[in-house]
Amino acid sequence: QVQLVESGGGLVQPGGSLRLSCAASGISFRLYTMGWYRQTPGKQRELVARIFNDGRAESADSVKGRFIISRDNAKNTVYLQMNSLKPEDTAVYYCNGARALILSTYWGQGTQVTVSS
């Protein structure tokens, strides 16, 4: 059974930081591209950042220089360090694991991030 379990969301003031974690089980984690997406009501889910199985990472222009994605293959966990948070970063953040070779993709249940004073 595949599980992606996010943690670390919450309420933070503008300019603050949060670190999201996503622990995966039931997949060959090291073979998967792991990503973070976010969604607000009435909008499509959008890619925030992803990290490939070879360690290369890419992120959306809106978070470049503020968010850092990383992975620990020994712990089957992917992280999203979010710094200099803005109110527009408020969203539900979802962890995703994808392996294009076998058309496999999985989602976590989401974690709420609210940036507000």
N, C-alpha and C positions, 0 to 999 in steps of 0.2 A: 504494500500500500504506500503510495507516494504522499508525502506531506511536506508542505513548505509553511513554516510557522514564523510569522513576523513578530517582532517586539521592538520596543523603544520609542513608540510614538507618544504624543502628549501635547500639552499646551506650553508654549514658549513665547517669550517676548520678542519683538523685532530686534534683530541683531544677535540673537542668541544662537545656540547650537543644540543639535540632537544627533544621536547616532542610532540608526535603525539596524537591526540584525534580522537575518532570515536563516533559520536552521532547516536544512533539507534532510529528508530521509527517504529511502526507497528508490533512489536513483543513483546512477554512477556520476556523482557530483562533478568530479574532475573533468568529465567529458562534456558538460553542459555549459552553454552561455547563460550566465545569470544576470538578471536585470531588475531594475526598479522602475516602476511605472506609477503614475498618479492620476487621479480622477476627481473632478469636482462635479457637483450636480448639474445635469444638463449638458455636460461636455464629454467628449470622447476621452478615453484613457490615452495618456501620452507617455512616451518614453522619457525617463529622467536620465538614466545612465545604465550601461551594461558593460559587463566584463567577459571577455571570451576565455575559452579554456586555455589559451596560451598566455593569458595575462594582459593582453591588450584591452584597453578600456576606451569608451567613448561616452560623451554626455551631451545633453541638450544645451543649446546656446544659452538658454535662460539660467542655467545653473553652473556654467563653466566658471572656474575660479572660486566657487563657493562649496560645491558638493564633490566628494571624493568617494568613488566606489572601490571596494577591495574584496578579496576573497581569501579564505583559509581552507584549502582543500583537506587538510588534516582534520578539521572540525566540521566539514560540510556546511560551511556558513559563509554567507555574503553579507557585507556591511555597506551602509551608506552614511558617511559622515557629512552632516549638513551644517554648514557654518553661515554666518551673516544672513540668517533667515529673514524673509520678508513676508508680509501678510499674503502676498500672491502665491506663496509656497503652500498655503493651507490647502489640504486635500487628503483624500485617503490614498495611502501609498501601498502598492502591491508588489510583492516579490514574484518574479517569473523565472522559470528554468526552461530552457529551450535547447533542443538538439535537432538541427535541421535535417541531418542525415537520416534520421528515422521518423521525421515528422512528429516529434514529441514536444509537447509544451505543457507546463503545469503552472498553476497560480496559487498563491497564498490567499488567505482570507482578508487581508488588508489591515492596515493600522492607520488610525487617524492622527494627522499632524495639524495642529492649529497654531498659527502665529498671530498673536494679538496682544495688545497692551491692556 
